[in-house]
Amino acid sequence: MSSSYLLDPFILTLLVEKGKSYLDVACGKGKWGYLIKTSHKPPHYIVGGDLDKNLVKYVKNHKVYDDVVLFDGRYLPFRNDSFDFVLAIEVIEHVEKRDGQKLLNEVERVARERVILSTPLLGARYWYNQKHHISRWTVGDLRKRGYVIRGVGFSFFGRFTTYRLAFVLSPLAYYIPYMSYILLAWKDKGKRM
């Protein structure tokens, strides 16, 4: 799936760690695999996977990941605690809510240390596309599952504001995610190494 460039610095500087193993669920064309591999915090091992055969073929040909697997995120073909970090960036909104819950169960099952995900916020009308986005996720939905939530990008009650105002107020939206248009969430599992 595609994701906003606004997520890049948050994920790469705050949530990614050097020398870890990663699974990128719904990797698309490999944006996150490429960014993590070329960052100042390179991975030990990184696997990308997608449901779309053409995307899997694409990332295999471009050698973005150490391994690429064809899979449905609701049924991950990996053992419990297989990866240090599991990413599901801009994924859960593309399936029905109950399937999104299954996907979250699976990414939490295969993650050893941390799950990182993002989704457009409910009220962000200009970012949220009903044709492609099937379910809506809220701060409360993710907090119930134990996720830390931050907001990325500023939105005034789901409406677009000027770029200048959005730039100035984005730091506020980070701590008050209801004012953002993208939710960034992570959940640490057990003891961190």
Protein Blocks (a to p, Z undefined) as FASTA:
>chain_A
ZZdfklmmmmmmmmpcehiacddehklnommmmmmmmmmbdcfbdcdddfblklmmmmmm
nomafbdcdddfklccbdehkbfbdcdehkllmpcfklmmmmmmmmmmmpmkbccddddd
fklmmlmcfklmmbdcdfklmmmnopacddehjaeehiacdfklmmmmmmmmmmmmmlpc
bdcddddehjaZZ
